[in-house]
């Protein structure tokens, strides 16, 4: 991830540990490598309902994080000390999108 961004996408390594916002696009294992490591300060993980369900089922160590469910196709505006930004989720036909 580029330096200075307040968010990380599908990364949990040293360079993203201090990010205030994390986006989990889907739960393939390569997107969750290092997710059991504590972060410094507070952090929030944003993902769709199905992604959150699967992530917590297969990676229970994520239970200590704060999760925010996002709806596919909806834009969310996030406030951040460095400036507000918006995020929209899209279905990519890469993983299931329907929660059973």
Short mmCIF file of the C-alpha atoms (twelve columns), coordinates in Angstrom:
data_MODEL
# 
_entry.id   MODEL 
# 
loop_
_atom_site.group_PDB 
_atom_site.id 
_atom_site.type_symbol 
_atom_site.label_atom_id 
_atom_site.label_alt_id 
_atom_site.label_comp_id 
_atom_site.label_asym_id 
_atom_site.label_seq_id 
_atom_site.Cartn_x 
_atom_site.Cartn_y 
_atom_site.Cartn_z 
_atom_site.pdbx_PDB_model_num 
ATOM 1   C CA . UNK A 1   0.000   0.000   0.000  1 
ATOM 2   C CA . UNK A 2   1.245   3.520   -0.715 1 
ATOM 3   C CA . UNK A 3   2.465   5.404   2.321  1 
ATOM 4   C CA . UNK A 4   0.217   8.005   3.900  1 
ATOM 5   C CA . UNK A 5   -3.144  6.439   3.089  1 
ATOM 6   C CA . UNK A 6   -5.463  5.982   6.089  1 
ATOM 7   C CA . UNK A 7   -6.620  2.595   4.801  1 
ATOM 8   C CA . UNK A 8   -5.370  -0.814  3.676  1 
ATOM 9   C CA . UNK A 9   -7.024  -3.252  1.275  1 
ATOM 10  C CA . UNK A 10  -6.564  -6.993  1.857  1 
ATOM 11  C CA . UNK A 11  -3.228  -6.473  3.606  1 
ATOM 12  C CA . UNK A 12  -2.320  -7.202  7.224  1 
ATOM 13  C CA . UNK A 13  1.462   -6.928  7.212  1 
ATOM 14  C CA . UNK A 14  3.776   -4.461  8.930  1 
ATOM 15  C CA . UNK A 15  3.192   -1.660  6.425  1 
ATOM 16  C CA . UNK A 16  -0.558  -1.668  7.049  1 
ATOM 17  C CA . UNK A 17  -0.753  -2.297  10.802 1 
ATOM 18  C CA . UNK A 18  -1.304  1.331   11.735 1 
ATOM 19  C CA . UNK A 19  -4.042  2.024   9.188  1 
ATOM 20  C CA . UNK A 20  -7.325  3.142   10.758 1 
ATOM 21  C CA . UNK A 21  -9.514  1.512   8.120  1 
ATOM 22  C CA . UNK A 22  -9.144  -1.878  6.461  1 
ATOM 23  C CA . UNK A 23  -11.169 -3.237  3.585  1 
ATOM 24  C CA . UNK A 24  -11.521 -6.963  3.120  1 
ATOM 25  C CA . UNK A 25  -12.691 -7.691  -0.416 1 
ATOM 26  C CA . UNK A 26  -13.125 -11.444 0.011  1 
ATOM 27  C CA . UNK A 27  -11.895 -14.305 2.160  1 
ATOM 28  C CA . UNK A 28  -9.383  -16.158 0.054  1 
ATOM 29  C CA . UNK A 29  -6.543  -17.089 2.384  1 
ATOM 30  C CA . UNK A 30  -4.023  -14.868 0.609  1 
ATOM 31  C CA . UNK A 31  -6.153  -11.856 1.571  1 
ATOM 32  C CA . UNK A 32  -5.965  -12.750 5.275  1 
ATOM 33  C CA . UNK A 33  -2.271  -13.597 5.735  1 
ATOM 34  C CA . UNK A 34  -1.127  -11.992 8.990  1 
ATOM 35  C CA . UNK A 35  -4.632  -11.119 10.157 1 
ATOM 36  C CA . UNK A 36  -3.987  -12.583 13.611 1 
ATOM 37  C CA . UNK A 37  -1.387  -9.940  14.433 1 
ATOM 38  C CA . UNK A 38  -2.574  -7.117  16.681 1 
ATOM 39  C CA . UNK A 39  -2.548  -3.618  15.285 1 
ATOM 40  C CA . UNK A 40  -1.437  -0.499  17.088 1 
ATOM 41  C CA . UNK A 41  -4.409  1.605   18.143 1 
ATOM 42  C CA . UNK A 42  -7.951  1.173   16.908 1 
ATOM 43  C CA . UNK A 43  -8.876  -0.350  13.599 1 
ATOM 44  C CA . UNK A 44  -11.995 -1.113  11.655 1 
ATOM 45  C CA . UNK A 45  -12.559 -3.759  9.002  1 
ATOM 46  C CA . UNK A 46  -15.140 -3.039  6.302  1 
ATOM 47  C CA . UNK A 47  -16.584 -5.879  4.211  1 
ATOM 48  C CA . UNK A 48  -19.815 -7.343  2.904  1 
ATOM 49  C CA . UNK A 49  -21.964 -9.538  5.147  1 
ATOM 50  C CA . UNK A 50  -20.835 -12.766 3.497  1 
ATOM 51  C CA . UNK A 51  -17.172 -11.799 3.621  1 
ATOM 52  C CA . UNK A 52  -17.433 -10.911 7.311  1 
ATOM 53  C CA . UNK A 53  -19.262 -14.152 8.089  1 
ATOM 54  C CA . UNK A 54  -16.682 -16.303 6.297  1 
ATOM 55  C CA . UNK A 55  -13.713 -14.385 7.694  1 
ATOM 56  C CA . UNK A 56  -14.874 -14.792 11.289 1 
ATOM 57  C CA . UNK A 57  -15.748 -18.436 10.727 1 
ATOM 58  C CA . UNK A 58  -12.338 -19.361 9.342  1 
ATOM 59  C CA . UNK A 59  -10.211 -16.755 11.154 1 
ATOM 60  C CA . UNK A 60  -11.669 -16.371 14.671 1 
ATOM 61  C CA . UNK A 61  -8.709  -14.240 15.744 1 
ATOM 62  C CA . UNK A 62  -10.367 -11.399 13.818 1 
ATOM 63  C CA . UNK A 63  -13.125 -11.288 16.444 1 
ATOM 64  C CA . UNK A 64  -11.302 -8.584  18.396 1 
ATOM 65  C CA . UNK A 65  -11.593 -6.102  15.530 1 
ATOM 66  C CA . UNK A 66  -14.455 -3.737  14.912 1 
ATOM 67  C CA . UNK A 67  -16.410 -4.757  11.812 1 
ATOM 68  C CA . UNK A 68  -18.633 -2.629  9.617  1 
ATOM 69  C CA . UNK A 69  -20.869 -4.376  7.128  1 
ATOM 70  C CA . UNK A 70  -21.075 -2.838  3.668  1 
ATOM 71  C CA . UNK A 71  -23.824 -3.509  1.142  1 
ATOM 72  C CA . UNK A 72  -22.851 -4.408  -2.414 1 
ATOM 73  C CA . UNK A 73  -23.467 -1.468  -4.742 1 
ATOM 74  C CA . UNK A 74  -23.727 1.126   -1.975 1 
ATOM 75  C CA . UNK A 75  -21.288 3.961   -1.408 1 
ATOM 76  C CA . UNK A 76  -20.122 4.714   2.121  1 
ATOM 77  C CA . UNK A 77  -18.456 7.997   3.059  1 
ATOM 78  C CA . UNK A 78  -15.867 7.603   5.803  1 
ATOM 79  C CA . UNK A 79  -14.662 10.440  7.969  1 
ATOM 80  C CA . UNK A 80  -10.968 10.433  8.718  1 
ATOM 81  C CA . UNK A 81  -8.630  12.994  10.326 1 
ATOM 82  C CA . UNK A 82  -6.787  13.238  6.991  1 
ATOM 83  C CA . UNK A 83  -10.029 13.904  5.090  1 
ATOM 84  C CA . UNK A 84  -13.239 12.111  4.219  1 
ATOM 85  C CA . UNK A 85  -13.249 9.552   1.423  1 
ATOM 86  C CA . UNK A 86  -15.873 7.339   -0.194 1 
ATOM 87  C CA . UNK A 87  -15.877 3.623   -0.950 1 
ATOM 88  C CA . UNK A 88  -18.282 1.629   -3.118 1 
ATOM 89  C CA . UNK A 89  -18.465 -2.159  -3.123 1 
ATOM 90  C CA . UNK A 90  -18.999 -4.022  -6.396 1 
ATOM 91  C CA . UNK A 91  -19.660 -7.654  -7.131 1 
ATOM 92  C CA . UNK A 92  -16.826 -9.051  -9.243 1 
ATOM 93  C CA . UNK A 93  -18.138 -12.595 -9.786 1 
ATOM 94  C CA . UNK A 94  -15.023 -13.778 -7.999 1 
ATOM 95  C CA . UNK A 95  -16.704 -15.109 -4.845 1 
ATOM 96  C CA . UNK A 96  -20.302 -15.793 -3.771 1 
ATOM 97  C CA . UNK A 97  -22.253 -12.653 -3.020 1 
ATOM 98  C CA . UNK A 98  -25.430 -14.158 -1.620 1 
ATOM 99  C CA . UNK A 99  -25.571 -14.896 2.091  1 
ATOM 100 C CA . UNK A 100 -27.187 -18.241 2.796  1 
# 
